[in-house]
């Protein structure tokens, strides 16, 4: 066992003769610091060979935090069953095989989907025919409206023209004609009476015969009858014929307008109903087209291809199947799948993470962007560059007392064949400590006897060349690097310490 390893063992477990006591937090702190050094720190470095005295001096400490973690993909792509209902696996990519983008991952039984497509096609044809019938019905309704409504409008216009012609033309003309006929009858009556009187006077003088007087009397009687007839005709026209004719023509206008309103309303309802039928048919046809498109889209989902390059993992990552091993629904050819079940997970190994946990004493020195190197025991010689991409905000309890925080390092240039869950050794380059008081790591050892006063250096010691010779002195240590460790208390610059422990 190296001297440094022995020091760590003593710090953790104590002397076999020591009485049991609680774990000293300072011991845990020192153990965490020393454990972060590389194994080469256990042997004396060029800072001094075993048995040499080395002067305490200030130095720049370039430190590396070394942790063991595991490989994780930065993202997982889950290939799930999205057909709806049950589906059966017909073809499956071998688990563990690597696939490129577009490679076949899984083929599902498509018989049920093809039946759905056939039914959807029949439904689409029915809906298309119904839509055509509805559109033809709308065209007929609009044609009937365009034929009947203008005819009804023309009938109204003709009735209104007839009424206007009667009121402004026929009726005044008839009234003038009958009044003129009555005036002529009156004139003829007056003249016939005067002639009869004249004939009667001439007959007394013997100038005309009685026959001529009688003829004049008959003419006067005829004139009376003619005047009475003309008067009756005028009275009949004004009292009966005119009101009846006017009422008939006005009724014709009202009936025409009513017929027009009825035809307009009827055809509006017919056209509106036809348009509603077209809208319903169009909606039904759209739904049928969508159902057909969905069914055809489902057919495409029966053939699942890799959206990204990756490693084929059956079921969910971390388990063979989320239904559990031995289930009838596990991922395999012939298995029955439920809606949403993960068939294959593709860890994207083109973008790899090395995940590890670090002690809380190192947390404040970590930040996103720090450079790192990552190696893999399964691939000797494969040393990849990396960068800290995440430092957890909340820690986990480890060992009952020590808190550890998750850290992720993004790896560049992962070796071919790398798989999730493989071991990764992570070496994170911490910020260097510049101009600090430091001693060789091999100069530090466990004190011969723990101090009871809890003074400086309870848990670590060095051998100092004093005025009277070598003496053990307890020290308080700071961060360490592979060959040196910072001394916070217990030493002064220029003092000499012994490399390799006690003299």
C-alpha positions, 0 to 999 in steps of 0.5 A: 500500500502506498503512503498516501493510500495509507494516510487515506485509510488512517483518516477514514478508519483511524488507528486500530487501537483508537476508541470508537468515535463519530466520524470527523467531518474534517476527515471526510473533507480531506478524504474527498480531496485526496480521493479526487487526485489521480492514482499517480499522486500516491507516489512521490513526484519530481517535487521531491523523492522519498526521504528528501526535505522540500521547502514550502513554497507558493505554486499554481495548482492545476487540478483535475476532478476524476469521477466514474460515471456512465454513458447516457444519450443526450436524447432518446427517440421513442417509436410508439404504436399510433394506429389506435387499438391493437396492432401486431408486430410483423417485422422488427429490427434486431435489438442492439443493431445500429440504424441510419436515418430512414432505416426500417425499424418495425412493420405492423400488421396492416390488414385492419388498416387496409379494411378501414381504407376500403370502407373510407373510400366507399364512404367518400364515394357515397358522400361525393355522390350525395354532394353532386345530387345536392348541388344539382338540386340547388341548381334546379331550385335556382333555375326555378326561382330565376324562371318563376320570380321574374314572371311573377314580377312581370305579372305585377308590373303588367297589372300595375300598368293596366291599373294606371292605364285605366285610371289615367286613360280608359276611365277619363275617356269613357267618362268624357264619351258618356258625358258627350253622348248625354250632351248630344242626347240633350241637344237632340231632345231640345231640337226635336221638341222645338221642331215638333212645336214648330210643326204643330204651329205650322199645322194650325196655319195649314202649312204642314200636314198632320202627318208631318206633325205626327212625325215630328212628335215621334222624333221628339219622343225618340229624342226623350228616349235617347236622352234618358238612355245616355243619362242611364249609361253615364249613371251606370258607368259612374256608379257600377262599371267604373268602381267594378273595373277599378276594383278588379284592376286593383285586385289584380295588382294585389294578387300579383304582388301576393303571388310575387311574394309567395313565389319569392318566399317559396323559392327563397326557402327552396334555394336556402334548403338546397344550399343547406343540403349542399353545405351538409353534403360538403361537410359530410364529404369533407369528413369522409375525405378526412377519414380516408386521409386518416386511414391512409395516414395510418397505413403509413404508420404501419411502417416505422422508420428511424427518424434519426441514427441510433441504437435499437433498444426494444421497449423503453430505455432501461427495460425490455418492455414497459409491460414487463418481461414475459408479458404477451405484450413485450416487444417481439415479432407477433406481439400485440401492441396497445395504443401509445405503447413504446415499441423501440427506443433510439438513443441518439449516440451521435450526441453522448453524455457522460453522467457522474456524481461529485462530492459537495466539496467540489460543487462550488468549483464546477460550472457549465463550460469547464473542459473535460476528458472522458475515457471508456474502459470498454474502449482502451485508448479512446480518450474523448474531449468533453465539456460540462453541460449540466450541474444539478441544483439539488444533491443526493444523500450518499453514504448517510452523510455525504451529499453528491450532485449529478454532473453531465459532460457532453462528449465529442467524438464518441467511439463507434460501438458505444452504448448507454449504460457503459462505464465512463471515467470523467476528468474535469479540469478545475480552475487552477489555484494560483500562488497558494502555499503548497507541499508535495502530496506525498509529504502529507500523512495521518497524525501519529495521535489525534489531537484532543483539542480540535486544533488546526490539522486534526486529521492531517500532518506533515514532518517539519524540520524544526530547530531541534530536528524533525517534528510532526505538525498538524495542518489544515489542507485545501484543494489538491492536485495529482502531485501537490496539496494546498496548505491553509494552516500550519505551515509558513513559506520557506519551512522544510517538510519531509517527502514520504511521511515520518522520518 
